């Protein structure tokens, strides 16, 4: 019975190209079904043994459509040897456009070419519907000639990228077809691929015949390079290597055995085997070192060394930053902070204070806890904090702790190793903490995090290290935490529903976002901003505006956006009271009915006094609490204790005159209460 393999790609053409490659290897032992995002058929994925995808971001979109038992394989691509030789031997400008189907595929191809050693090119992405076509004479493409501008003078078509050997092996293992790997057609396919270390070999082997050009290349390379002769004497060294290792240790003429014993040239000359990405410590900092020969290949990684060797050196931090940037580009969508402090709309005192806090907190590395009702814009504030910080060019990764089931949240946050649980991806999965390394992690709805995970989160914050689910390796991370909640975390701590130690770890820099009803002076500004942003063209009558200013706005900004969109869809030039949404119209009718039968005289003296204080606080935009009410009563020779205030507030709430909010929101007068007070004053 044939194994069924699904291929998910951006376009059908690319999917069919991968299908052709795989059928060349596996023949009639597999059935390939292609799916493409452009044709929107990914929702129909069923009855497959394995699925091949291009990027992790595709999995994030697909996971809700696929069975947890299906093996997911993320493809790695390379070039054919023919394409590699074509690019190596072709004389083109050092600045060229890289043409492909999308920005994401351009970035993938650029990363591949740089990894294969062609990092002396400056490649500019070019893809359909790009805003501005690069003004260049040279184009490189991988089988997408249809998108190359017609006036380009020099074009190199490398042909479609090929699925690399490791991915083929992984597919074979997933489909229980390992025997195919030793068959002639598979070996022929493997022979056509260029290896990933080919780029470095290419650069180094050229140095024997074009030494002057190689020395120039050394000076502009972004990696350190040290060359030694067969006696281990340093014969060449570029500026990056001197910066990493130190001038004295990397000087030409010194013997590397003596001044750089950490770089195992001796071992390399004895074994005649390449050294790849070995982590060593130099001057208290970690660097990665790979050693390659100047010689002739006599085996896969074994060399007949003739003239010495070269070490490629890169600081671990630099390598980590590059990986983070590549992850950010390839992960596509959603891991950047789009908003800054200027995107926070309002002129009220409360909003100006929030903006000021964002700017001040941006320069800190401490954790931030954002509190506020749903719809007040907590994620916009989190993104603004990130963009006001020195790490604004790093990742901003957001996760909603309430949107993911507790049993999945742990693996999302911390990642997992292969086989950690049923349905785990082959090869494991990187966690959100690792992905956000050196950047900002936004934990929305932190109050919904299960208690058992709170303990792990606390340890990560304290120790700055994570361990994947099912793993035994400690991974160091450096992440700034910004958390948000619409709950009163302090009350949850008191009830034993949130860890006290975690609360104080998160609540280092608190920001409270006021609800919309507490900043009514921002309402008109917000409405005009929403209308301008969405292109809405209507006016709001004075009577409607008065109603909106007295409305409770339980959904805050989110509810306001929906309301304005509703008004736009009515299709009238001026919004009147009869155009209100149904639920608002019902509230207005009830308030009119209550006006006809209720007056301030229906309240006793103390109730009337307290309601009057709430009306004054509404006009002055000042907060009002039980203690301040009792104090004001004392000043007016009226005896009202704080306990009495509690009962009066409950009565006023029952009558619909005030809203009683939990926590810092405090109690506020309703539109009904405002109308009663206006009637009293004539």
C-alpha positions, 0 to 999 in steps of 0.5 A, a space after each residue: 500500500 502506498 504511503 500518502 505524503 502531503 506537501 504544503 507550499 505557498 503556490 501550486 507550482 512550487 508544490 508540484 516541483 517538490 512532488 517531482 523531486 520526491 517521486 524521483 527518489 521514492 518512485 511508486 512507493 508514495 502518493 503525493 498530494 499537494 496543497 497551496 495557501 494561494 488556492 486556499 485548500 489547506 483546510 482539506 488536509 485529510 488521511 495522510 501519513 506525513 506532511 512536508 511544510 516549508 516553515 514553522 510559521 506554516 505549521 502554526 496556521 495548519 495545526 488546527 486542520 491536521 491530525 495530531 498523529 500525523 508526522 510533520 516535517 519541515 523541509 530544508 532546501 539546497 542547490 544542485 551542484 550544477 546551480 552552485 557551479 553556475 553561480 560560482 563561475 558567473 561574473 556578476 555585480 556584487 549587488 543583485 536582486 534575488 527574485 522569488 515568489 514572496 518576501 519569505 521565499 526571497 529571505 529563505 533563498 538568500 539565507 541558503 546562498 549565504 550559508 553556501 558561501 556566497 556572502 560576498 553578494 549584497 542581495 536585495 529581495 524582489 517579489 510580485 507586488 513589491 512596492 518599489 522595484 530595485 534599480 539594479 542590473 543583475 538578478 538571481 532567481 531559483 526558477 522564477 524567471 516570470 517575475 524577473 523585470 524585463 529590463 534586467 541586463 544579467 540574469 542567472 536562473 539557478 533552477 528550483 531549489 532541491 529538497 536536501 538529503 537530511 529532509 529526504 532521510 526524515 521523510 523516509 523514516 516517517 513513512 517507514 521507507 528507509 530501504 529506498 535510501 540505498 536504491 540507485 535513484 536515491 543515491 543519484 539524487 543525493 549525488 546531484 545535491 551540493 553539501 552545506 559546507 561546500 560554500 566554505 570549501 569553495 572560498 578557501 580552495 580559491 585562496 591558493 590560486 587567487 590569493 590577492 582576491 582572497 585577502 580582499 575577501 577576508 577583509 570584508 567577511 563578517 566572520 573571523 578567518 585565521 590561516 596557518 601553514 603546515 607548521 601551524 604558523 599564522 600566515 593570514 588573519 582578517 580584522 574580525 578575527 583580531 577583534 574576537 581573539 585579540 591583536 597579540 594572539 592573532 598576529 601573523 608570524 606567531 605559532 598558533 599552537 602556542 598563542 591559540 591552543 584552544 583552536 585545535 589545529 594540531 588535532 586537525 593535522 593529525 586526523 585530517 578531518 574537518 572541525 565544524 562549529 566547535 564551541 571554545 572560550 577565548 578571553 572569557 567569551 564563547 566563540 564557534 570555530 570550524 577548521 578547513 584545509 587548503 588541499 584536495 578532497 579525498 573523502 567526505 570530510 577527510 583531506 590530503 592536506 598540502 598547504 595548511 588550514 583555515 579556521 572560521 571564527 564567529 562570536 557565539 553572541 553574533 551567531 545567536 543574533 543572526 539565528 534570532 533574526 533569521 527566525 524572526 524573518 522565517 517565522 513570518 508574521 506576528 513576532 514584531 511590535 507594530 505599535 509605539 507610544 504615538 499609536 496610543 490615542 487620547 489627550 486625557 490626564 490618565 492617558 498622558 500619564 500612561 504614555 509617560 510611563 511607557 517611555 520611562 519603562 522602555 529603558 528598563 529591563 525589569 518586568 512590567 505588569 499591565 492591568 486593565 479591563 478587556 478592550 483597553 489596549 493592553 497589547 498595544 501598550 506592551 508593544 509600545 514598551 518594546 519599541 521604546 526599549 534598546 531591544 526594539 530590533 529584537 523579537 516581540 513575541 506574544 502569547 495568550 495564556 487563556 487561549 491555549 489549553 493548559 496541557 498545551 501551554 507548557 509545551 508552547 512556552 518551553 518547547 519539547 524534545 522529540 517523542 516527549 508525548 504523543 503527537 510531538 513533532 519529530 525533531 522536537 519544537 522550540 519554545 516561545 521563551 527560546 524564540 523570544 531570546 534577547 527580545 520581549 515576551 508578552 504574556 497576555 491574560 497571565 491571570 489564567 495561567 495554571 498554578 503548576 505552570 506558574 512555578 516553572 515560569 517563576 524559575 525561568 524568570 529567576 534563573 534565566 534558563 529553560 528546559 524543554 518538556 522531555 529534555 535534560 538540557 539547560 538552555 540559557 535565555 535572556 528575555 524581558 517579560 511584559 505581562 497583562 491581565 484584566 483580573 485583580 492579581 492581588 486578590 487572586 494571591 489573597 485567595 490562593 489562586 496566583 502565586 505571591 512570589 510570581 506576582 511580585 516578580 511580575 509587578 516590578 513596573 505596574 501600568 494600569 490602563 483606565 477604562 474608557 468611561 473614566 476618560 470621557 474627554 478622549 471619546 471624541 478624539 478616539 471616534 475621529 481617529 477610528 473614522 480617519 483610519 477606516 475611511 468612514 464618512 459620517 457625523 454624530 449628532 449632539 444628542 448621540 454624543 451626549 449618550 455615548 459619553 454617559 454610556 458604560 462601555 464595558 467593552 472599552 475601545 474594542 466596543 467603541 470600534 465595533 460601534 463606529 463600524 456599525 454607524 458606518 454601515 447604516 449609510 446615513 450622513 448624521 447618526 441620530 438617537 434612532 440609529 443606536 445599536 439595539 442594546 444601546 437603544 434599550 438602555 436609552 429607553 429605560 433611562 427615559 422611563 426611569 426619568 419619568 417616575 424617579 427623582 432625586 427626592 426619592 432618595 433619603 438624605 444620605 443617599 442623595 448626598 453620596 450620589 451628589 458627590 459622585 456627580 461632582 467627581 464625574 465633572 471633575 474627573 477625580 476618583 471617589 472612594 469610601 474613605 473620601 465619601 466618609 470624610 466629605 460627610 464629616 466635613 458637612 456635619 453628616 455622620 456617615 461611616 465607611 461601613 454606612 457608605 458600603 450600604 449606600 453604594 449597594 442601594 445606589 447600584 440597585 437603583 442603577 445610579 452607580 457602577 461598583 467596580 472591583 479594585 482600582 477602577 473604583 465606583 462611578 456614576 451611570 448615565 442614569 445617575 447623571 440624568 437624575 442629577 441634571 434634572 435636580 439642577 434644572 
